[in-house]
Amino acid sequence: MKNKKSKIEILVELDENKIPEKIHWSASDAGIKNSETKATFLSVWDSNRKESLRIDLWTKDMPLDEMKIFFYQILTSMSSTFKRATQDEKMSQTMLDFCDYFAEKLEIKK
């Protein structure tokens, strides 16, 4: 059986100061091709170094209110992923409690 491959691409257009002006992404499995976004956070795990590596990019026209919502949604999804990956319901709930606090302090959740 041949292994299936999936490709995810991120294309970043930079200004003269290397600040992202536009970000486009494609994901072959999801049927997404050259879709524009204003922000992306990508993390990968380096097993040899035992550390995460990140690419955190956002365009200079990313609205601040949307960035706050983006962070909130990332944090809540990380809580869910943590629960699925570790089966640690208590810590996952603690993370979600922080997410509620985060949203309340930023006044982004009613």
C-alpha positions as a Markdown table, in Angstrom:
| # | Residue | x | y | z |
|---|---|---|---|---|
| 1 | Met | 0.0 | 0.0 | 0.0 |
| 2 | Lys | 1.3 | 3.4 | -1.0 |
| 3 | Asn | 1.5 | 6.1 | 1.7 |
| 4 | Lys | -0.7 | 9.1 | 1.1 |
| 5 | Lys | 0.8 | 12.5 | 1.3 |
| 6 | Ser | -0.8 | 15.8 | 2.2 |
| 7 | Lys | 0.7 | 19.2 | 1.6 |
| 8 | Ile | 0.2 | 22.4 | 3.5 |
| 9 | Glu | 1.8 | 25.6 | 2.2 |
| 10 | Ile | 2.1 | 29.1 | 3.6 |
| 11 | Leu | 3.1 | 31.9 | 1.3 |
| 12 | Val | 4.1 | 35.2 | 2.9 |
| 13 | Glu | 4.4 | 38.5 | 1.0 |
| 14 | Leu | 6.7 | 40.9 | 2.8 |
| 15 | Asp | 7.3 | 44.6 | 2.6 |
| 16 | Glu | 10.7 | 46.2 | 2.3 |
| 17 | Asn | 11.2 | 45.8 | 6.1 |
| 18 | Lys | 10.3 | 42.1 | 6.0 |
| 19 | Ile | 6.9 | 42.7 | 7.7 |
| 20 | Pro | 4.1 | 40.4 | 6.4 |
| 21 | Glu | 1.7 | 42.3 | 4.1 |
| 22 | Lys | -0.2 | 39.3 | 2.9 |
| 23 | Ile | -0.4 | 35.6 | 3.9 |
| 24 | His | -1.9 | 32.9 | 1.7 |
| 25 | Trp | -2.3 | 29.2 | 2.6 |
| 26 | Ser | -3.1 | 26.0 | 0.8 |
| 27 | Ala | -4.0 | 22.5 | 2.2 |
| 28 | Ser | -4.3 | 19.8 | -0.5 |
| 29 | Asp | -6.5 | 17.4 | 1.7 |
| 30 | Ala | -8.9 | 20.2 | 2.6 |
| 31 | Gly | -9.3 | 21.5 | -0.9 |
| 32 | Ile | -8.0 | 24.9 | 0.2 |
| 33 | Lys | -5.9 | 26.7 | -2.4 |
| 34 | Asn | -4.3 | 30.1 | -2.0 |
| 35 | Ser | -6.7 | 31.3 | 0.7 |
| 36 | Glu | -5.9 | 34.6 | 2.3 |
| 37 | Thr | -5.5 | 35.0 | 6.0 |
| 38 | Lys | -4.3 | 37.7 | 8.3 |
| 39 | Ala | -2.5 | 35.5 | 10.9 |
| 40 | Thr | -1.0 | 32.1 | 11.3 |
| 41 | Phe | 0.5 | 30.3 | 14.3 |
| 42 | Leu | 2.3 | 27.1 | 13.4 |
| 43 | Ser | 4.1 | 24.9 | 16.0 |
| 44 | Val | 6.2 | 21.8 | 15.3 |
| 45 | Trp | 8.0 | 19.5 | 17.8 |
| 46 | Asp | 11.7 | 18.9 | 17.5 |
| 47 | Ser | 12.3 | 15.5 | 19.1 |
| 48 | Asn | 16.0 | 15.7 | 19.1 |
| 49 | Arg | 16.1 | 19.0 | 21.0 |
| 50 | Lys | 12.9 | 18.3 | 23.0 |
| 51 | Glu | 11.5 | 21.7 | 22.1 |
| 52 | Ser | 8.7 | 23.3 | 20.1 |
| 53 | Leu | 9.5 | 25.5 | 17.2 |
| 54 | Arg | 7.0 | 28.2 | 16.1 |
| 55 | Ile | 6.2 | 30.4 | 13.2 |
| 56 | Asp | 3.9 | 33.2 | 14.4 |
| 57 | Leu | 3.0 | 35.6 | 11.6 |
| 58 | Trp | 0.4 | 38.3 | 11.2 |
| 59 | Thr | -0.1 | 41.0 | 8.6 |
| 60 | Lys | 0.3 | 44.6 | 9.6 |
| 61 | Asp | -3.4 | 45.2 | 8.9 |
| 62 | Met | -4.6 | 42.4 | 11.3 |
| 63 | Pro | -7.2 | 44.2 | 13.5 |
| 64 | Leu | -6.4 | 44.1 | 17.3 |
| 65 | Asp | -9.9 | 43.0 | 18.2 |
| 66 | Glu | -9.6 | 40.1 | 15.8 |
| 67 | Met | -6.1 | 39.2 | 17.2 |
| 68 | Lys | -7.6 | 38.9 | 20.7 |
| 69 | Ile | -10.3 | 36.6 | 19.5 |
| 70 | Phe | -7.7 | 34.6 | 17.5 |
| 71 | Phe | -5.6 | 34.1 | 20.6 |
| 72 | Tyr | -8.7 | 33.1 | 22.6 |
| 73 | Gln | -9.7 | 30.5 | 20.0 |
| 74 | Ile | -6.2 | 29.1 | 19.9 |
| 75 | Leu | -6.0 | 28.8 | 23.6 |
| 76 | Thr | -9.4 | 27.0 | 23.8 |
| 77 | Ser | -8.5 | 24.6 | 21.0 |
| 78 | Met | -5.1 | 23.9 | 22.7 |
| 79 | Ser | -7.1 | 22.9 | 25.8 |
| 80 | Ser | -9.2 | 20.4 | 23.7 |
| 81 | Thr | -6.2 | 19.1 | 21.9 |
| 82 | Phe | -4.4 | 18.6 | 25.2 |
| 83 | Lys | -7.3 | 16.6 | 26.6 |
| 84 | Arg | -7.4 | 14.4 | 23.5 |
| 85 | Ala | -3.6 | 13.9 | 23.5 |
| 86 | Thr | -3.2 | 13.2 | 27.2 |
| 87 | Gln | -6.6 | 12.2 | 28.6 |
| 88 | Asp | -5.9 | 14.7 | 31.4 |
| 89 | Glu | -9.4 | 16.1 | 32.0 |
| 90 | Lys | -8.5 | 18.0 | 35.2 |
| 91 | Met | -5.7 | 20.0 | 33.6 |
| 92 | Ser | -7.7 | 20.5 | 30.4 |
| 93 | Gln | -10.5 | 22.0 | 32.5 |
| 94 | Thr | -7.9 | 24.2 | 34.3 |
| 95 | Met | -6.8 | 25.5 | 30.9 |
| 96 | Leu | -10.4 | 26.2 | 29.9 |
| 97 | Asp | -10.9 | 28.0 | 33.1 |
| 98 | Phe | -8.0 | 30.2 | 32.2 |
| 99 | Cys | -9.5 | 30.7 | 28.8 |
| 100 | Asp | -12.7 | 32.0 | 30.3 |
| 101 | Tyr | -10.7 | 34.4 | 32.5 |
| 102 | Phe | -8.7 | 35.5 | 29.5 |
| 103 | Ala | -11.9 | 36.2 | 27.5 |
| 104 | Glu | -13.5 | 38.0 | 30.4 |
| 105 | Lys | -10.5 | 40.3 | 30.9 |
| 106 | Leu | -10.3 | 41.1 | 27.2 |
| 107 | Glu | -14.1 | 41.6 | 27.1 |
| 108 | Ile | -14.4 | 39.3 | 24.1 |
| 109 | Lys | -16.9 | 36.8 | 25.6 |
| 110 | Lys | -20.3 | 37.6 | 26.9 |
